[in-house]
């Protein structure tokens, strides 16, 4: 098959899987959607009841006339956040959308969304030139902000009487142009990272961590763990268990006893697409023997008993980012994933081997391509 045919084939398979899943769970899905609609409508009613309509006072532009707000509801930042929470988005998506919404209001200083969005040229300029702690927002963040505006329009403003159909279409088209512009810039930036970006080898990286923080540090233990089992931020709230039967198929666990050493990942970003991911200890590998030894010591020194979390309940992203920042790298957990893919792609891998690696890391082969960088060894 040609690359285009392969992509279409994957889309067809995905569509078929979705259809089969819907047919098997139709009643549950429809019931869930009904509850979501009821909650959404209730939230809209609450917003209408509490809202005091204030006429628009910002001077209108020639090509973007201001429509009176007296005919329908407008939304504050908190109103939109509450509506987003009613949509039953996946937790990570909901968190991203809420963050993007907060950013829109922070950058623009708007009190409600409609007067703000009508001044399209102004809001585009404010987002494009927005700063966080005196630092320009990244291309990808600007892209996400424009995308969120489009989502707000499509989801919450599409039938709002403050806009006639033609006016809202023009506003959305202008924002879409900027979204497409920054989407392309983001792709170009990522391509540049792929072709020109450099990462250390795991051998060099681990040596840097060991030299800086010490072999018995939590920093080195976490770095060694990621070098062997290169997940995302999936080791938070990971409980230590004594028996495999304690795996509830929902949470993440460290199975650690005299005979067994496994890490069981049930909860991860792409869990709806991939099966649970399990690391099983290989005593023949020197790095894995070191990992087991350091884990035993860490568990003992911190008095961690069965049923307790190993590395705390909070995400490890900030901890890893601080390690990497001190070593001179500007990314967190993704650095390890970049190193893993880059090292593996330095070998001659068949499609089956690349597919196996992608499954182990719970991402697609296309995502894997975006992780590739260039290995650079130093004398450190």
Secondary structure, DSSP 8 states (H G I E B T S, - for coil): --HHHHHHHHHHHHHHHHHHHHHHTHHHHHHHHHHHHHHHHHHHHHHHHH-------S---SSS----GGGS---BHHHHHHHHHTT---HHHHHHHHHHHHHHHHHH--SBHHHHHHSHHHHHHHHHT-EETTEE--HHHHHHHHHHHHHHIIIIITT-TTS-HHHHHHHHHHHHHHHHHHHHHHHHHHHHHHHH-EE--HHHHHHHHHHHH-TTSHHHHHHHHHHHS--SS--TT-EEESSGGG--SSS-EEEESSS-EEEEE---TTTTTS--EEEE--TT-HHHHHHHHHHHHHHHHTT--TTSBSS-SS-SHHHHHHHHHHHT-S-SHHHHHHHHHHHHHTS---HHHHHHHHHHTTS-HHHHHHH--EE-----
